[in-house]
Amino acid sequence: MSDSILIQRLKENDDSAIEELITIYGQYIAAVVYRVGGLSLHAEDVEEVVSDVFYAVWKSRHKILQTESLKPYLAQIARNMTRNKWRHVKHDQPLDDQLAMANNFPTTDDALIQKENIATIKKLIATLKPPDNDILYAYYIWNYKLEDIALMYNLPLSTVKSKIYRGRRTIVECFEGGGNSYGEFRLQHKDS
């Protein structure tokens, strides 16, 4: 069934049309949510956002423009709702939990060192000035795309790339110089 017919059925308050929409686009919307939300969202959060997307579509069904494909429209709603959800959960989930979910690695010395390094990197990012720290956090910790970050901060894409490059270089220099402690970085960063 074409999306244009599905849109027409939605506008006619056909309950089965939303069920078909979920069947057709449910996995796609979940993939968009995972891609935008990264590891910051638990499975329950993803399910909630996906449900919210389809609820929003149902609520605004009379305003949907006739189109050949609902994919871009649904993806935009999913991205926006994921960002909103991300803002609510971004400080609630420690990075250690994210690593465990992503890599599911056993408790070994290497894993502990990696977790300590990531915790240190988070602290180092926090010492940067806004919006640089927020941009690095969004890119490296929450896996936002460069284009999405540029839109969020109303900056040119080239500026976002520069800020990420400079921030990454500062953090790498700290680690390469053996200064992998938060205190050493803070002193180094204030001087530069």
Disulfide bonds with the S-S distance in Angstrom:
none
